[in-house]
């Protein structure tokens, strides 16, 4: 041990906690959450399978193998499958979210762990522990220095995702503590993901989940083969948080305290709408406002109270959020999303086509939407919504929502998740028979060797 280094690093503490876990140690709640996560991710892969960015991701892989790219007949290496599935699962911005982050765990961890289990013929019980460990690590890392990674210009899902994937795959493969430390250390040098995609709606955000999944898988395999990584990868003076959060002074207890006895994974949220997470309570508020009988033409102005931390992604520049330049930009434009929910009674996958984002009724209402910063807003601990509409007669009406529907305070039911899966795979062109076969496979996946054949084609 080098002089001056701590006796036990954060990664070493975490690794000891991971190897102490047994699949049977997971609570029923955590197990059910992992089951729902699998269903949700699989549906998202299918719904996006014919999109240009997924076809490009698949065509860009020249490494055929035995692993499943969900929704496709072609099979890939484990790394290739992790990349394509992660990219597809994150691409429509319909994947799960952790409210304290914000980060998206399923699109990273599930593809990485499934690929490892399929490639190395692992039992479904190991997939379960891999899902739980990877998700837990990814989500807890986002709590160490909240909001700092975003402020520094990086995508938290990309940065923390590679660490979560490495931990999840390491747990599924049964790596020892030293190997998990090495996997995390190696993964730190694979982390990356700038948020410049916001400028023009480029495709790079979507591949962040896939790249993190692939990189975390590779990091775990390298560690299993003896490759050495830095054990102070988190808190070191040149560690992960120094590089991507501009500080090493984080609350590392958020990562390791009560790990394995309390699961933040249990609070993971599933999205009702395929768009930016923090926008979703505003859509719900708009729908309730319309349900009160108010018409778009009745409204002269809508003012929303918002969290300061969401402004640069969801509200500014305001003109571009009222009139988004393309469908992808519209997913992160609250004025447009709010107006679409108000006019159409909801926001679905069809709200982001070229014709949908030019709907004159929606754009006319979106132009009336503005915001004020609420300094007391609890973001990122909670995602809230607020609308105050001034009407032509001079009166005003207001709607508030204190939490994200689909999150810890108002979770979707298992049937809701299944219904979302059915709608998603139908959108991706699957038949009812294919959907039923996939649901049957996933219902028993944790109780048998991992076989993903029903998720192909």
FENJO-V554138 format. One record per pair of residues at least 24 apart in sequence whose ideal C-beta (glycine too) atoms are under 6 Angstrom apart, sorted by the first residue. I is the first residue (numbers start at 1). GAP is how many residues later the second one is. If there is no record, write none. Layout:
BEGIN
i-><I:I>
gap-><GAP:GAP>
END
This chain:
BEGIN
i-><9:9:10:10:10:11:11:11:11:11:12:12:13:14:15:15:15:16:17:17:18:18:18:19:21:23:23:23:26:29:30:30:30:30:33:33:33:34:34:34:36:37:38:39:39:39:40:40:41:41:41:42:43:43:43:44:44:44:45:45:45:45:45:46:46:46:46:47:47:47:48:48:48:49:53:53:53:54:57:57:58:67:67:67:68:68:68:70:73:73:78:78:79:79:81:82:82:82:82:82:82:83:83:85:86:86:86:86:87:87:87:90:90:91:92:93:93:93:94:94:96:96:97:97:98:98:99:99:99:100:100:101:101:102:102:103:103:103:103:103:104:105:105:105:107:108:108:108:108:108:108:109:109:109:109:109:111:112:112:112:112:112:113:113:113:116:116:116:117:117:118:118:122:123:124:124:124:124:124:126:127:128:129:130:130:130:132:133:133:133:134:134:134:134:135:136:137:137:138:139:140:140:143:144:144:144:144:145:145:146:147:148:149:149:152:153:153:154:154:155:155:155:157:158:158:158:159:159:161:162:162:162:162:162:162:163:165:165:165:166:166:166:169:169:169:170:175:179:179:181:182:182:182:183:183:183:184:185:185:185:186:186:186:187:187:188:188:190:201:201:201:267:269:269:269:270:270:270:271:272:272:273:274:275:275:276:276:276:278:278:278:279:279:279:280:281:281:281:281:281:282:282:282:283:283:283:284:284:285:285:285:285:286:286:286:287:288:289:289:290:296:296:298:298:299:299:300:300:301:301:302:302:302:302:303:303:304:304:304:305:305:305:306:307:307:308:309:315:322:322:324:327:327:330:335:335:336:338:339:339:349>
gap-><222:223:224:225:242:170:173:220:222:223:169:219:243:242:162:165:166:161:242:243:115:153:162:158:239:102:105:106:106:237:102:233:235:236:232:233:235:94:97:98:381:69:404:378:382:403:230:377:48:65:69:28:378:381:382:45:50:51:25:26:40:43:44:25:379:382:384:377:380:381:40:43:44:379:38:150:153:34:27:30:26:48:51:52:384:387:388:385:383:384:37:41:135:138:34:29:30:33:131:132:135:127:131:26:25:123:124:127:119:120:123:116:119:115:182:181:182:238:177:180:172:174:172:180:41:170:170:284:308:43:280:41:55:175:278:35:39:53:54:57:53:30:33:34:102:53:56:57:101:104:105:25:26:55:56:59:102:53:57:101:104:105:55:56:59:53:56:101:55:333:332:334:328:326:321:322:323:324:326:46:323:318:42:38:41:42:133:34:35:38:30:31:33:34:130:129:27:30:26:125:114:115:111:106:107:110:111:100:105:234:162:97:95:96:94:41:42:39:90:38:40:53:51:35:50:54:32:85:51:25:28:29:50:53:54:24:47:48:51:50:53:54:47:48:51:50:49:44:45:50:41:46:47:36:37:40:49:44:45:48:33:36:43:29:32:45:52:25:125:127:128:141:135:137:138:136:142:147:135:133:134:74:75:56:62:38:55:56:32:36:105:35:55:58:124:102:103:104:120:123:52:56:103:54:58:64:117:121:100:102:114:116:52:55:56:54:111:98:110:52:47:69:93:94:69:90:90:92:67:89:66:67:85:87:67:85:67:82:83:67:69:81:65:70:72:65:70:56:44:45:33:25:30:27:31:34:30:31:26:27:78>
END
